[in-house]
Amino acid sequence: MTTSTDRILNFSAGPAIMPEPVLERIREDTWNIDDSGIGILEHSHRGPVVDRVFEETEQRVRTLAGLGDDHEVLFIQGGASMQFAMIPMNFLPADGVADYPDTGTWTTKAIKEAKLFGGVNVAFEGAASRYDHCPRADELSLSDDAAYLHYCSNNTIYGTRYMLPPQTTAPLVCDASSEMFSRPWPFADHAMVYAGAQKNLGPSGVALVIVRRDFLERTCRDAASMLDYRKHAKNGSRLNTPPVFGVYCIGLVLEWILESGGLPAMADRNQRKANRIYEAIDGSGGFYRGHATIPCRSTMNITFRLPTEDLEAAFLKEAADAGMSGLKGHRSVGGIRASIYNAFPAAGCDTLAAFMKDFARLKG
Ligand SMILES: Cc1ncc(COP(=O)(O)O)c(C=O)c1O
């Protein structure tokens, strides 16, 4: 049997760390859930246990996101990348245009998919500044009659985030994969918010999708059933055999967030955790160089470089020896990335910050 003492600090960008009480509960429910004598992996998706799991999970999403009846809550397979295609397939007419500020790899991929279905206005070209920030209002060039504006609220690879959603009169569509439910966000003002689960919500393979009912009515073409939001909504996310285990895990993670004080408490804790690492960067006399501009610093993914690649390799090796894994930056940015999602412990951020200070003192 494993215990928290034999687990190491997991800074992975995703799949990522899960709350330990949730892992303990999953272990029990995999054997026998709700005293049914059957584990969660073995229950029919049409039976009462899975009914309860889906209803409770949906209700927790509604509570955390502050949603009323005008939004649907869906669970769809295929991760966030499937959403890159489903969104334009459903909502971008062939002769229409959608605004897509490009803040890095994931929005670049979303743009590529959207171009298969209609016109795309790249409303901000982040590549020009190496994706070191999210656009200010005066950097956005919006089209007059956009079907929607798609943005990514937290850019996992670069460690940047929007402080507020972009301002537009077009329906807002947000990829919140790497920060879902890490801070209060005006979810109900969005036509759609989606998130692949494997960072802040649960295991990979399922996306949480929040979509406003009046936006669903703007569906512009008939898609194959599994790619049609209206059909998922009509069938309570059980159009076929759904990703039951993923939805069940999301439900437990959301219960843990609610019991931990909800989104304001998460945001406060996440900011304090991130500050410890940013202080180690800013206090290093230039030894560590943060990638994101200060106003756009993410609290979920913290990215920085060292003076040389050799020092970065030594940093990763010594960090691994000290029980810290998953710190290698994405290949497109290089350097170091510490992903410290909701479930990541504050003490782990202290450990990394202390390690960074020692490393800079010895090698700087
Ligand atoms: C912001 C963002 N969007 C989309 C994705 C793609 O997610 P998935 O692998 O679930 O398709 C990722 C994955 O890291 C991501 O960080």
The ligand as a Gaussian input file, in Angstrom:
#p B3LYP/6-31G(d) Opt

LIG

0 1
 C       -4.473000      24.989000     -22.597000
 C       -4.568000      23.631000     -23.229000
 N       -5.492000      23.397000     -24.165000
 C       -5.606000      22.201000     -24.740000
 C       -4.784000      21.150000     -24.416000
 C       -4.954000      19.813000     -25.098000
 O       -5.560000      18.943000     -24.222000
 P       -5.911000      17.412000     -24.589000
 O       -4.624000      16.667000     -24.512000
 O       -6.920000      17.040000     -23.550000
 O       -6.479000      17.389000     -25.955000
 C       -3.806000      21.339000     -23.432000
 C       -2.919000      20.216000     -23.050000
 O       -1.924000      20.364000     -22.384000
 C       -3.686000      22.621000     -22.842000
 O       -2.754000      22.848000     -21.898000

